[in-house]
Amino acid sequence: MNAHSEQLFHEAVEVLRANDLGTMTSAAPNLYPHMWSWDAAFVAIGLARVNVPRAIQELETLLEAQWTTGMIPHIVFSDNDTGYFPGYDRWNTSGASAKPDRVRSSGICQPPVHAIALRHILDRGRENGGADLRAAEMFIEQTFDSWLAWHRWLATVRDPEETGLIEIHHGWESGCDNSPRWDSPYNRVKPGMVPAFVRRDTSHVRDTSERPDDGEYRKYLWLVQQMASVGYDDKKVMQTVDFRVRDVFFSAILAAASDVLADLGLEIGRDESAEELRKIAAHFRSGVLSTIDPVTGLARDFDVLAEEWIATETIAAFAPLISGGDVEVLNRQRAIIQGPRWMGHPALRFALPPSTSPLSPEFRTRTYWRGPIWPFLNLLFGWASARDGQQELYSILRTLSLEQLGDLTFAEYYEPFTGEPLGSFAQAWTAAAALEWLGGRDAS
């Protein structure tokens, strides 16, 4: 490594060390003091570059919170009570029959990137050999059925009509909380009585317009209340909740991760399970491709309650690049994402994909998922590019991501035109992305 890369590496390691709560990593100091599901997967990818056993422990802690249905909750609450809102009490999951008694968690899920993290852990174990290799292999063998149960739950419970698309019941489940993707579904949510609340996220940013407003947040809390009112029972939630959307990006991640988990299954002699996972991958890959708008070439979500497509120019429109599949579709998507509406927009500080197209009427430069660039997503697209042999796109994403992360703030997200770091700083999955990029191909 050169001197700058060396500094970036050490600063990223320090972020993960500072956020380490012992058996889990807080997503960010103060603002996000707990463990988030898909954050944990990316954190494990970064940790595997420096400490394979600690990466394993991260996912072990997450699995301890897995519900008996197979669902992995999106938040596992730590004892680090800094007044985070909404906290465990607000989720009211204590009465959910499927939740393990020994853990405190939310009652919804997030995208299943965990198998991709498992692949990274095993690869790093093989590179290191010895105790790291033994630990990685043992972990995969011992937890394989838990990951399989997670994928089965998603593929059945969250795809009741077998469309090949995962149904989510809250924008938080997508991980893209206030994305323009959800504007129409949320416009139809009419909250009932929501107890008073005090948020902390707006006190951690210089500009409150970066975050959803209180009106939006009231809708978020109303959906939580609806699900809690039926004890988070899978079937009853679907009959109760006012937000039901088939999430194309979530579905793409399930397709990609199921193929990865199938590969791991074959390596440990679980041939029948691998075949099942291949079928899940193929089913959801097909579902993703079925959403493509023939005019724009972009993937779409589907609002179940309104029975209509959601066609917004957000990063989720490139879901096929994650799930893989049809070569013509992928080639067209690569051309679009590198074109003037996205990475090729001349005003971008770094030619990386924003969360919403700069030419979209919904684009906002500083507002969370409505425009800023998210480093962990660049890593995910880079991983998929490498998987598909797209070395040129991978190299572009890697080079520019490392330049962006060179400010050493490890910000949650970045203003696309100025490159200003936004949101929470010392974000764990941003630091993890830096470590993985530094250890990846073409490392210098």
DOKEFI-179629 format. One record per residue (C-alpha): x, y, z. Coordinates in pm, 1 decimal. Example, Ala and Ser with C-alpha at 12.3 -4.5 7.8 and 13.67 -1.06 7.14 Angstrom:
<atoms>
<atom X="1230.0" Y="-450.0" Z="780.0"/>
<atom X="1367.0" Y="-106.0" Z="714.0"/>
</atoms>
This chain:
<atoms>
<atom X="0.0" Y="0.0" Z="0.0"/>
<atom X="105.9" Y="361.3" Z="-56.0"/>
<atom X="109.3" Y="605.6" Z="235.9"/>
<atom X="-243.8" Y="734.7" Z="174.0"/>
<atom X="-388.0" Y="384.2" Z="145.4"/>
<atom X="-206.1" Y="288.0" Z="462.9"/>
<atom X="-365.3" Y="577.7" Z="648.3"/>
<atom X="-709.6" Y="494.7" Z="510.8"/>
<atom X="-666.1" Y="133.9" Z="619.6"/>
<atom X="-564.0" Y="221.7" Z="975.4"/>
<atom X="-836.9" Y="484.2" Z="1014.2"/>
<atom X="-1100.6" Y="236.1" Z="890.7"/>
<atom X="-979.3" Y="-26.6" Z="1137.0"/>
<atom X="-1000.0" Y="232.4" Z="1413.8"/>
<atom X="-1363.9" Y="309.2" Z="1326.5"/>
<atom X="-1457.8" Y="-56.7" Z="1359.2"/>
<atom X="-1260.5" Y="-83.3" Z="1683.7"/>
<atom X="-1430.2" Y="223.5" Z="1830.8"/>
<atom X="-1776.9" Y="97.2" Z="1729.1"/>
<atom X="-1712.3" Y="-252.1" Z="1868.0"/>
<atom X="-1950.8" Y="-330.8" Z="2154.2"/>
<atom X="-1789.9" Y="-667.7" Z="2228.1"/>
<atom X="-2001.0" Y="-914.6" Z="2035.2"/>
<atom X="-2162.7" Y="-672.1" Z="1791.8"/>
<atom X="-2066.4" Y="-353.6" Z="1611.1"/>
<atom X="-2279.2" Y="-43.0" Z="1648.6"/>
<atom X="-2367.1" Y="103.1" Z="1310.8"/>
<atom X="-2235.0" Y="443.9" Z="1419.4"/>
<atom X="-2148.1" Y="608.7" Z="1751.5"/>
<atom X="-2434.1" Y="787.4" Z="1929.2"/>
<atom X="-2683.7" Y="799.1" Z="1641.1"/>
<atom X="-2698.0" Y="423.8" Z="1568.4"/>
<atom X="-2585.0" Y="247.8" Z="1888.7"/>
<atom X="-2724.0" Y="-95.9" Z="1798.3"/>
<atom X="-2677.5" Y="-369.2" Z="1535.4"/>
<atom X="-2856.2" Y="-346.4" Z="1202.0"/>
<atom X="-2898.9" Y="-662.6" Z="996.5"/>
<atom X="-2757.4" Y="-570.0" Z="658.5"/>
<atom X="-2505.7" Y="-334.2" Z="818.2"/>
<atom X="-2374.3" Y="-635.4" Z="1010.7"/>
<atom X="-2316.1" Y="-826.8" Z="687.6"/>
<atom X="-2107.2" Y="-546.9" Z="536.9"/>
<atom X="-1926.8" Y="-496.3" Z="867.7"/>
<atom X="-1838.9" Y="-866.2" Z="865.0"/>
<atom X="-1696.4" Y="-829.6" Z="513.5"/>
<atom X="-1467.0" Y="-553.4" Z="635.7"/>
<atom X="-1377.1" Y="-729.8" Z="959.5"/>
<atom X="-1279.0" Y="-1042.0" Z="767.7"/>
<atom X="-994.6" Y="-842.5" Z="612.9"/>
<atom X="-837.4" Y="-790.7" Z="956.0"/>
<atom X="-988.9" Y="-1042.0" Z="1200.1"/>
<atom X="-1175.9" Y="-1349.0" Z="1073.8"/>
<atom X="-1288.9" Y="-1468.8" Z="1419.6"/>
<atom X="-1436.3" Y="-1126.5" Z="1497.3"/>
<atom X="-1617.7" Y="-1125.6" Z="1162.0"/>
<atom X="-1764.7" Y="-1462.9" Z="1251.3"/>
<atom X="-1871.6" Y="-1335.2" Z="1590.5"/>
<atom X="-2058.2" Y="-1047.2" Z="1426.5"/>
<atom X="-2280.5" Y="-1285.4" Z="1232.5"/>
<atom X="-2312.0" Y="-1523.8" Z="1527.8"/>
<atom X="-2458.9" Y="-1239.7" Z="1732.5"/>
<atom X="-2702.6" Y="-1155.6" Z="1455.3"/>
<atom X="-2813.6" Y="-1518.8" Z="1427.5"/>
<atom X="-2887.3" Y="-1532.2" Z="1799.2"/>
<atom X="-3171.2" Y="-1290.9" Z="1727.6"/>
<atom X="-3323.0" Y="-1501.6" Z="1447.5"/>
<atom X="-3692.1" Y="-1567.5" Z="1500.1"/>
<atom X="-3829.5" Y="-1921.5" Z="1500.0"/>
<atom X="-3994.3" Y="-1852.5" Z="1164.0"/>
<atom X="-3650.6" Y="-1799.0" Z="1010.6"/>
<atom X="-3681.0" Y="-1421.0" Z="992.8"/>
<atom X="-3371.3" Y="-1219.5" Z="1087.7"/>
<atom X="-3478.5" Y="-888.1" Z="1244.2"/>
<atom X="-3346.5" Y="-559.6" Z="1113.0"/>
<atom X="-3233.6" Y="-428.4" Z="1454.2"/>
<atom X="-3077.1" Y="-618.5" Z="1742.0"/>
<atom X="-3072.8" Y="-384.5" Z="2040.0"/>
<atom X="-2757.7" Y="-355.9" Z="2246.4"/>
<atom X="-2730.9" Y="-249.3" Z="2609.0"/>
<atom X="-2584.7" Y="78.3" Z="2484.4"/>
<atom X="-2891.0" Y="289.2" Z="2560.7"/>
<atom X="-2830.0" Y="635.7" Z="2422.9"/>
<atom X="-3196.8" Y="715.8" Z="2375.6"/>
<atom X="-3213.5" Y="585.6" Z="2019.7"/>
<atom X="-3560.9" Y="621.2" Z="1873.9"/>
<atom X="-3760.2" Y="413.1" Z="1806.7"/>
<atom X="-3617.9" Y="190.7" Z="2079.6"/>
<atom X="-3708.1" Y="-162.8" Z="2176.3"/>
<atom X="-4014.2" Y="-62.6" Z="2379.7"/>
<atom X="-4163.8" Y="125.6" Z="2086.8"/>
<atom X="-4136.1" Y="-185.2" Z="1868.5"/>
<atom X="-4337.9" Y="-384.3" Z="2122.4"/>
<atom X="-4204.5" Y="-720.4" Z="2003.1"/>
<atom X="-4198.4" Y="-875.9" Z="2349.5"/>
<atom X="-4531.7" Y="-1043.1" Z="2277.3"/>
<atom X="-4431.2" Y="-1181.8" Z="1938.7"/>
<atom X="-4439.7" Y="-1560.3" Z="1975.0"/>
<atom X="-4165.3" Y="-1617.0" Z="1715.4"/>
<atom X="-3910.0" Y="-1386.3" Z="1878.9"/>
<atom X="-3649.4" Y="-1553.4" Z="2105.2"/>
<atom X="-3701.0" Y="-1451.8" Z="2467.3"/>
<atom X="-3334.5" Y="-1386.2" Z="2524.9"/>
<atom X="-3295.9" Y="-1103.7" Z="2272.9"/>
<atom X="-3442.1" Y="-761.5" Z="2210.3"/>
<atom X="-3512.9" Y="-693.3" Z="1845.7"/>
<atom X="-3737.6" Y="-510.9" Z="1604.1"/>
<atom X="-4012.0" Y="-697.5" Z="1421.0"/>
<atom X="-3919.7" Y="-638.9" Z="1055.0"/>
<atom X="-3629.0" Y="-746.7" Z="834.1"/>
<atom X="-3374.8" Y="-607.9" Z="584.5"/>
<atom X="-3215.1" Y="-737.6" Z="261.2"/>
<atom X="-3037.9" Y="-1076.9" Z="295.1"/>
<atom X="-2679.0" Y="-990.5" Z="202.7"/>
<atom X="-2543.7" Y="-1222.9" Z="472.6"/>
<atom X="-2451.1" Y="-1515.7" Z="248.2"/>
<atom X="-2226.9" Y="-1278.4" Z="52.5"/>
<atom X="-2053.4" Y="-1195.4" Z="380.3"/>
<atom X="-2015.5" Y="-1568.2" Z="451.7"/>
<atom X="-1840.4" Y="-1609.0" Z="117.2"/>
<atom X="-1597.6" Y="-1330.9" Z="207.4"/>
<atom X="-1528.3" Y="-1482.9" Z="548.8"/>
<atom X="-1451.1" Y="-1822.2" Z="398.2"/>
<atom X="-1231.3" Y="-1668.4" Z="128.1"/>
<atom X="-1031.4" Y="-1473.0" Z="385.8"/>
<atom X="-1002.9" Y="-1786.8" Z="598.5"/>
<atom X="-861.5" Y="-1976.1" Z="302.6"/>
<atom X="-614.7" Y="-1697.1" Z="230.2"/>
<atom X="-496.5" Y="-1696.5" Z="592.3"/>
<atom X="-511.7" Y="-2072.3" Z="650.3"/>
<atom X="-466.0" Y="-2232.2" Z="990.0"/>
<atom X="-704.9" Y="-2136.8" Z="1268.9"/>
<atom X="-887.0" Y="-1880.7" Z="1053.3"/>
<atom X="-968.4" Y="-2140.4" Z="790.8"/>
<atom X="-1088.0" Y="-2393.3" Z="1047.8"/>
<atom X="-1304.8" Y="-2133.1" Z="1219.7"/>
<atom X="-1460.5" Y="-2015.0" Z="892.8"/>
<atom X="-1539.6" Y="-2366.5" Z="771.4"/>
<atom X="-1683.9" Y="-2467.8" Z="1108.1"/>
<atom X="-1900.6" Y="-2157.5" Z="1124.7"/>
<atom X="-2053.5" Y="-2219.3" Z="783.6"/>
<atom X="-2120.1" Y="-2585.1" Z="859.9"/>
<atom X="-2274.8" Y="-2509.4" Z="1198.0"/>
<atom X="-2495.6" Y="-2220.3" Z="1083.5"/>
<atom X="-2587.2" Y="-2326.3" Z="730.6"/>
<atom X="-2936.5" Y="-2440.0" Z="831.7"/>
<atom X="-3005.5" Y="-2104.1" Z="995.6"/>
<atom X="-2917.1" Y="-1915.3" Z="678.5"/>
<atom X="-3120.7" Y="-2163.2" Z="475.6"/>
<atom X="-3422.1" Y="-2104.1" Z="702.6"/>
<atom X="-3383.5" Y="-1728.6" Z="647.7"/>
<atom X="-3389.8" Y="-1767.4" Z="269.4"/>
<atom X="-3681.4" Y="-2011.7" Z="286.2"/>
<atom X="-3884.9" Y="-1770.5" Z="497.1"/>
<atom X="-3830.4" Y="-1488.9" Z="251.0"/>
<atom X="-3900.8" Y="-1707.7" Z="-51.4"/>
<atom X="-4232.3" Y="-1832.7" Z="87.9"/>
<atom X="-4381.5" Y="-1596.6" Z="347.1"/>
<atom X="-4274.3" Y="-1279.9" Z="166.7"/>
<atom X="-4369.9" Y="-1402.7" Z="-180.1"/>
<atom X="-4719.3" Y="-1539.7" Z="-113.2"/>
<atom X="-4828.3" Y="-1518.0" Z="-476.7"/>
<atom X="-4501.9" Y="-1666.3" Z="-609.5"/>
<atom X="-4422.3" Y="-1365.7" Z="-825.3"/>
<atom X="-4047.6" Y="-1389.3" Z="-768.9"/>
<atom X="-4059.0" Y="-1056.6" Z="-585.1"/>
<atom X="-4024.9" Y="-999.3" Z="-210.5"/>
<atom X="-4306.4" Y="-811.1" Z="-41.8"/>
<atom X="-4205.2" Y="-557.3" Z="221.1"/>
<atom X="-4433.5" Y="-400.3" Z="480.3"/>
<atom X="-4232.7" Y="-92.6" Z="570.4"/>
<atom X="-3991.0" Y="129.0" Z="379.7"/>
<atom X="-3735.9" Y="50.2" Z="651.5"/>
<atom X="-3731.8" Y="-311.4" Z="535.8"/>
<atom X="-3585.3" Y="-201.6" Z="203.3"/>
<atom X="-3300.0" Y="-23.8" Z="381.6"/>
<atom X="-3378.0" Y="276.6" Z="159.5"/>
<atom X="-3599.8" Y="444.3" Z="415.9"/>
<atom X="-3731.5" Y="760.9" Z="247.8"/>
<atom X="-3651.1" Y="676.6" Z="-113.7"/>
<atom X="-3881.6" Y="829.3" Z="-377.7"/>
<atom X="-3970.2" Y="466.8" Z="-450.7"/>
<atom X="-4204.5" Y="479.9" Z="-154.4"/>
<atom X="-4369.0" Y="819.5" Z="-207.8"/>
<atom X="-4689.4" Y="685.2" Z="-361.0"/>
<atom X="-4741.0" Y="399.8" Z="-111.7"/>
<atom X="-4675.8" Y="634.4" Z="180.6"/>
<atom X="-4911.4" Y="897.7" Z="39.1"/>
<atom X="-5191.1" Y="646.9" Z="89.3"/>
<atom X="-5098.1" Y="570.0" Z="451.8"/>
<atom X="-5332.4" Y="760.6" Z="685.4"/>
<atom X="-5199.8" Y="726.1" Z="1041.0"/>
<atom X="-5433.5" Y="679.6" Z="1331.7"/>
<atom X="-5337.7" Y="780.1" Z="1685.2"/>
<atom X="-4958.9" Y="775.9" Z="1721.8"/>
<atom X="-4817.0" Y="847.7" Z="2069.4"/>
<atom X="-4591.5" Y="1151.0" Z="2097.3"/>
<atom X="-4229.8" Y="1094.8" Z="2003.8"/>
<atom X="-3894.3" Y="1268.4" Z="2022.3"/>
<atom X="-3642.0" Y="1189.4" Z="1749.5"/>
<atom X="-3265.7" Y="1200.6" Z="1785.1"/>
<atom X="-3158.1" Y="1164.2" Z="1422.5"/>
<atom X="-3229.4" Y="1527.3" Z="1336.9"/>
<atom X="-2995.0" Y="1644.0" Z="1614.1"/>
<atom X="-2702.9" Y="1459.6" Z="1454.4"/>
<atom X="-2709.6" Y="1644.2" Z="1122.9"/>
<atom X="-2634.2" Y="2007.7" Z="1046.1"/>
<atom X="-2930.4" Y="2032.7" Z="810.5"/>
<atom X="-3256.7" Y="1867.5" Z="919.2"/>
<atom X="-3371.2" Y="1852.7" Z="555.4"/>
<atom X="-3130.8" Y="1559.8" Z="521.0"/>
<atom X="-3378.6" Y="1344.0" Z="713.3"/>
<atom X="-3746.1" Y="1252.9" Z="675.1"/>
<atom X="-3980.6" Y="1508.2" Z="834.9"/>
<atom X="-4208.9" Y="1435.6" Z="1132.1"/>
<atom X="-4508.5" Y="1376.4" Z="906.4"/>
<atom X="-4323.1" Y="1099.6" Z="728.2"/>
<atom X="-4198.9" Y="962.2" Z="1058.1"/>
<atom X="-4553.7" Y="944.7" Z="1194.7"/>
<atom X="-4640.9" Y="714.4" Z="906.9"/>
<atom X="-4335.6" Y="499.6" Z="980.8"/>
<atom X="-4445.5" Y="461.2" Z="1342.0"/>
<atom X="-4805.2" Y="391.6" Z="1243.8"/>
<atom X="-4695.8" Y="93.1" Z="1036.3"/>
<atom X="-4494.4" Y="-36.9" Z="1332.6"/>
<atom X="-4804.3" Y="-4.9" Z="1552.3"/>
<atom X="-5014.0" Y="-192.2" Z="1298.0"/>
<atom X="-4771.4" Y="-484.4" Z="1290.2"/>
<atom X="-4732.1" Y="-487.2" Z="1668.3"/>
<atom X="-5110.7" Y="-493.8" Z="1708.3"/>
<atom X="-5117.2" Y="-843.9" Z="1557.2"/>
<atom X="-4803.4" Y="-966.9" Z="1734.6"/>
<atom X="-4600.4" Y="-953.9" Z="1412.3"/>
<atom X="-4780.5" Y="-1267.0" Z="1295.8"/>
<atom X="-4683.2" Y="-1308.7" Z="929.9"/>
<atom X="-5031.1" Y="-1377.3" Z="792.2"/>
<atom X="-5208.4" Y="-1120.7" Z="1008.0"/>
<atom X="-4959.0" Y="-848.6" Z="920.5"/>
<atom X="-5034.7" Y="-892.1" Z="553.0"/>
<atom X="-5405.5" Y="-845.8" Z="626.6"/>
<atom X="-5348.4" Y="-542.0" Z="848.5"/>
<atom X="-5064.7" Y="-323.4" Z="731.7"/>
<atom X="-5117.8" Y="-22.9" Z="503.7"/>
<atom X="-4789.2" Y="-66.9" Z="316.8"/>
<atom X="-4740.1" Y="-366.2" Z="87.9"/>
<atom X="-4484.6" Y="-329.3" Z="-189.3"/>
<atom X="-4288.4" Y="-582.7" Z="-393.9"/>
<atom X="-3930.9" Y="-459.8" Z="-360.9"/>
<atom X="-3725.3" Y="-531.5" Z="-671.6"/>
<atom X="-3387.3" Y="-450.2" Z="-513.4"/>
<atom X="-3451.5" Y="-669.0" Z="-208.1"/>
<atom X="-3554.1" Y="-946.7" Z="-448.2"/>
<atom X="-3234.2" Y="-906.4" Z="-649.2"/>
<atom X="-3023.1" Y="-941.7" Z="-336.6"/>
<atom X="-3211.1" Y="-1259.3" Z="-241.7"/>
<atom X="-3140.9" Y="-1402.2" Z="-587.7"/>
<atom X="-2770.7" Y="-1320.9" Z="-571.2"/>
<atom X="-2729.3" Y="-1434.2" Z="-210.4"/>
<atom X="-2915.2" Y="-1760.9" Z="-273.1"/>
<atom X="-2668.4" Y="-1850.7" Z="-546.6"/>
<atom X="-2380.5" Y="-1773.1" Z="-310.6"/>
<atom X="-2535.2" Y="-1980.4" Z="-32.6"/>
<atom X="-2590.3" Y="-2263.5" Z="-281.8"/>
<atom X="-2219.8" Y="-2256.3" Z="-368.6"/>
<atom X="-2132.6" Y="-2276.4" Z="0.2"/>
<atom X="-2376.9" Y="-2563.0" Z="42.1"/>
<atom X="-2205.5" Y="-2761.7" Z="-231.0"/>
<atom X="-1869.6" Y="-2703.5" Z="-64.0"/>
<atom X="-1989.7" Y="-2859.6" Z="261.4"/>
<atom X="-2178.7" Y="-3148.4" Z="102.4"/>
<atom X="-2531.3" Y="-3005.5" Z="122.0"/>
<atom X="-2622.2" Y="-3086.6" Z="-236.0"/>
<atom X="-3001.5" Y="-3103.8" Z="-189.7"/>
<atom X="-3009.2" Y="-2771.5" Z="-7.6"/>
<atom X="-2792.1" Y="-2619.5" Z="-279.0"/>
<atom X="-3040.1" Y="-2733.2" Z="-542.3"/>
<atom X="-3324.1" Y="-2573.6" Z="-344.9"/>
<atom X="-3130.3" Y="-2249.2" Z="-320.3"/>
<atom X="-3056.9" Y="-2251.9" Z="-693.7"/>
<atom X="-3430.8" Y="-2268.7" Z="-754.9"/>
<atom X="-3489.0" Y="-1975.3" Z="-521.1"/>
<atom X="-3218.2" Y="-1778.0" Z="-700.9"/>
<atom X="-3362.6" Y="-1854.2" Z="-1044.2"/>
<atom X="-3717.4" Y="-1772.8" Z="-933.2"/>
<atom X="-3628.1" Y="-1431.2" Z="-794.7"/>
<atom X="-3388.0" Y="-1351.1" Z="-1076.6"/>
<atom X="-3677.7" Y="-1411.3" Z="-1313.6"/>
<atom X="-3900.4" Y="-1196.9" Z="-1093.8"/>
<atom X="-3655.2" Y="-908.3" Z="-1109.9"/>
<atom X="-3631.4" Y="-929.5" Z="-1488.0"/>
<atom X="-4011.8" Y="-930.8" Z="-1512.8"/>
<atom X="-4021.2" Y="-577.8" Z="-1373.4"/>
<atom X="-3811.4" Y="-417.5" Z="-1647.0"/>
<atom X="-3976.4" Y="-122.3" Z="-1816.4"/>
<atom X="-3923.7" Y="-194.2" Z="-2188.7"/>
<atom X="-3897.8" Y="177.1" Z="-2266.9"/>
<atom X="-3650.9" Y="290.2" Z="-2000.0"/>
<atom X="-3470.4" Y="-39.1" Z="-1937.2"/>
<atom X="-3506.8" Y="15.5" Z="-1561.0"/>
<atom X="-3643.8" Y="-224.1" Z="-1300.0"/>
<atom X="-3956.9" Y="-130.3" Z="-1106.1"/>
<atom X="-4122.3" Y="-198.9" Z="-772.4"/>
<atom X="-4489.9" Y="-293.2" Z="-749.9"/>
<atom X="-4746.5" Y="-144.2" Z="-513.2"/>
<atom X="-4964.8" Y="-438.9" Z="-413.7"/>
<atom X="-5249.8" Y="-238.8" Z="-259.3"/>
<atom X="-5272.4" Y="9.6" Z="-547.7"/>
<atom X="-5199.5" Y="-262.3" Z="-805.4"/>
<atom X="-4956.8" Y="-41.5" Z="-997.5"/>
<atom X="-4592.3" Y="-23.2" Z="-1093.9"/>
<atom X="-4359.9" Y="219.2" Z="-919.6"/>
<atom X="-4124.7" Y="358.0" Z="-1182.5"/>
<atom X="-3879.3" Y="594.9" Z="-1013.8"/>
<atom X="-3522.9" Y="671.7" Z="-1119.4"/>
<atom X="-3349.2" Y="540.8" Z="-809.8"/>
<atom X="-3051.8" Y="312.1" Z="-764.0"/>
<atom X="-3296.7" Y="21.9" Z="-715.0"/>
<atom X="-3375.8" Y="45.0" Z="-1085.8"/>
<atom X="-3045.7" Y="-136.1" Z="-1142.6"/>
<atom X="-3152.3" Y="-442.0" Z="-944.7"/>
<atom X="-3068.8" Y="-675.1" Z="-1239.0"/>
<atom X="-2701.3" Y="-580.5" Z="-1204.2"/>
<atom X="-2716.6" Y="-741.9" Z="-858.4"/>
<atom X="-2928.0" Y="-1046.8" Z="-942.9"/>
<atom X="-2761.2" Y="-1116.6" Z="-1278.3"/>
<atom X="-2927.1" Y="-1298.3" Z="-1564.0"/>
<atom X="-3016.3" Y="-1183.6" Z="-1913.6"/>
<atom X="-2700.2" Y="-1057.2" Z="-2086.2"/>
<atom X="-2880.9" Y="-805.5" Z="-2307.1"/>
<atom X="-3063.9" Y="-655.7" Z="-2010.0"/>
<atom X="-2742.6" Y="-628.2" Z="-1809.6"/>
<atom X="-2549.9" Y="-468.9" Z="-2094.8"/>
<atom X="-2824.6" Y="-211.1" Z="-2139.9"/>
<atom X="-2829.7" Y="-140.6" Z="-1766.6"/>
<atom X="-2451.6" Y="-94.9" Z="-1752.6"/>
<atom X="-2476.6" Y="155.7" Z="-2034.4"/>
<atom X="-2751.8" Y="345.8" Z="-1853.2"/>
<atom X="-2581.7" Y="355.5" Z="-1512.7"/>
<atom X="-2262.0" Y="486.9" Z="-1670.4"/>
<atom X="-2455.7" Y="734.6" Z="-1884.2"/>
<atom X="-2542.1" Y="1104.1" Z="-1830.7"/>
<atom X="-2840.6" Y="1043.0" Z="-1602.7"/>
<atom X="-2621.0" Y="860.0" Z="-1350.7"/>
<atom X="-2244.8" Y="811.8" Z="-1317.7"/>
<atom X="-2183.2" Y="1018.5" Z="-1630.8"/>
<atom X="-2362.3" Y="1328.3" Z="-1503.0"/>
<atom X="-2108.2" Y="1611.4" Z="-1548.3"/>
<atom X="-2172.4" Y="1779.2" Z="-1211.6"/>
<atom X="-2083.8" Y="1479.3" Z="-993.2"/>
<atom X="-1781.8" Y="1526.7" Z="-768.4"/>
<atom X="-1710.2" Y="1155.0" Z="-800.9"/>
<atom X="-1859.2" Y="960.1" Z="-1090.8"/>
<atom X="-2039.0" Y="716.6" Z="-861.4"/>
<atom X="-2409.5" Y="626.9" Z="-874.1"/>
<atom X="-2629.5" Y="854.9" Z="-658.9"/>
<atom X="-2927.9" Y="705.1" Z="-477.3"/>
<atom X="-3159.5" Y="896.1" Z="-712.5"/>
<atom X="-3080.4" Y="1019.9" Z="-1063.0"/>
<atom X="-2968.8" Y="1385.7" Z="-1068.3"/>
<atom X="-3209.8" Y="1436.7" Z="-1358.8"/>
<atom X="-3509.2" Y="1299.0" Z="-1169.4"/>
<atom X="-3763.7" Y="1552.8" Z="-1035.8"/>
<atom X="-3742.5" Y="1370.3" Z="-700.3"/>
<atom X="-3366.8" Y="1427.5" Z="-670.7"/>
<atom X="-3246.0" Y="1607.7" Z="-356.2"/>
<atom X="-2872.0" Y="1652.2" Z="-309.3"/>
<atom X="-2866.4" Y="1622.7" Z="70.8"/>
<atom X="-3173.0" Y="1420.8" Z="163.0"/>
<atom X="-3084.9" Y="1070.3" Z="277.6"/>
<atom X="-3200.3" Y="826.3" Z="3.8"/>
<atom X="-3323.4" Y="1094.2" Z="-234.9"/>
<atom X="-2987.7" Y="1181.6" Z="-394.3"/>
<atom X="-2674.6" Y="1125.8" Z="-181.5"/>
<atom X="-2416.8" Y="860.0" Z="-265.6"/>
<atom X="-2391.9" Y="561.9" Z="-27.4"/>
<atom X="-2046.8" Y="394.1" Z="-9.4"/>
<atom X="-2168.9" Y="48.5" Z="90.4"/>
<atom X="-2391.1" Y="30.7" Z="-218.4"/>
<atom X="-2093.9" Y="104.8" Z="-440.6"/>
<atom X="-1923.6" Y="-195.2" Z="-281.2"/>
<atom X="-2224.5" Y="-415.7" Z="-352.0"/>
<atom X="-2232.7" Y="-310.2" Z="-717.8"/>
<atom X="-1858.4" Y="-361.5" Z="-734.0"/>
<atom X="-1893.0" Y="-714.8" Z="-597.6"/>
<atom X="-2159.2" Y="-796.0" Z="-857.7"/>
<atom X="-1943.6" Y="-646.4" Z="-1133.8"/>
<atom X="-1647.8" Y="-865.1" Z="-1034.0"/>
<atom X="-1874.0" Y="-1169.8" Z="-1016.2"/>
<atom X="-1990.3" Y="-1106.3" Z="-1372.9"/>
<atom X="-1641.1" Y="-1043.6" Z="-1508.7"/>
<atom X="-1700.3" Y="-670.2" Z="-1555.0"/>
<atom X="-1352.3" Y="-564.3" Z="-1451.5"/>
<atom X="-1372.2" Y="-217.9" Z="-1607.0"/>
<atom X="-1683.3" Y="-118.9" Z="-1410.5"/>
<atom X="-1540.2" Y="-278.5" Z="-1097.9"/>
<atom X="-1219.2" Y="-77.3" Z="-1132.5"/>
<atom X="-1411.3" Y="248.2" Z="-1182.2"/>
<atom X="-1621.4" Y="187.0" Z="-871.4"/>
<atom X="-1318.6" Y="86.4" Z="-666.8"/>
<atom X="-1091.8" Y="372.7" Z="-771.9"/>
<atom X="-1353.1" Y="644.3" Z="-722.4"/>
<atom X="-1484.2" Y="494.4" Z="-399.2"/>
<atom X="-1136.0" Y="500.9" Z="-249.7"/>
<atom X="-1096.7" Y="862.4" Z="-360.5"/>
<atom X="-1428.5" Y="952.7" Z="-199.0"/>
<atom X="-1342.5" Y="771.0" Z="123.2"/>
<atom X="-1006.2" Y="943.9" Z="134.6"/>
<atom X="-1157.2" Y="1227.6" Z="339.4"/>
<atom X="-1140.8" Y="983.5" Z="635.6"/>
<atom X="-1480.5" Y="1084.8" Z="775.9"/>
<atom X="-1635.8" Y="746.6" Z="684.3"/>
<atom X="-1965.3" Y="925.7" Z="639.6"/>
<atom X="-2301.1" Y="755.7" Z="615.6"/>
<atom X="-2361.6" Y="917.6" Z="275.3"/>
<atom X="-2213.1" Y="1192.6" Z="54.8"/>
<atom X="-2345.7" Y="1496.3" Z="-128.6"/>
<atom X="-2311.0" Y="1396.7" Z="-496.0"/>
<atom X="-2205.3" Y="1734.9" Z="-643.5"/>
<atom X="-1972.0" Y="1871.1" Z="-376.4"/>
<atom X="-1856.0" Y="1543.5" Z="-220.8"/>
<atom X="-1944.2" Y="1677.5" Z="124.3"/>
<atom X="-1975.7" Y="1401.1" Z="387.9"/>
<atom X="-2327.4" Y="1384.9" Z="532.3"/>
<atom X="-2527.0" Y="1198.1" Z="794.1"/>
<atom X="-2349.0" Y="1017.2" Z="1072.0"/>
<atom X="-1969.2" Y="1001.8" Z="1058.4"/>
<atom X="-1755.1" Y="701.1" Z="1161.2"/>
<atom X="-2020.6" Y="476.7" Z="1005.7"/>
<atom X="-1917.5" Y="112.8" Z="1049.7"/>
<atom X="-2022.3" Y="-18.1" Z="709.6"/>
<atom X="-1851.0" Y="271.1" Z="535.1"/>
<atom X="-1526.1" Y="180.3" Z="712.1"/>
<atom X="-1585.1" Y="-183.5" Z="620.2"/>
<atom X="-1630.4" Y="-87.9" Z="254.4"/>
<atom X="-1295.6" Y="93.2" Z="264.1"/>
<atom X="-1121.7" Y="-215.4" Z="402.9"/>
<atom X="-1272.6" Y="-441.8" Z="140.4"/>
<atom X="-1186.2" Y="-203.3" Z="-144.9"/>
<atom X="-828.7" Y="-176.9" Z="-15.9"/>
<atom X="-794.8" Y="-552.9" Z="0.2"/>
<atom X="-963.9" Y="-616.9" Z="-332.9"/>
<atom X="-833.1" Y="-649.0" Z="-684.2"/>
<atom X="-567.2" Y="-409.0" Z="-810.2"/>
<atom X="-467.2" Y="-328.6" Z="-452.1"/>
<atom X="-160.1" Y="-106.1" Z="-451.6"/>
</atoms>
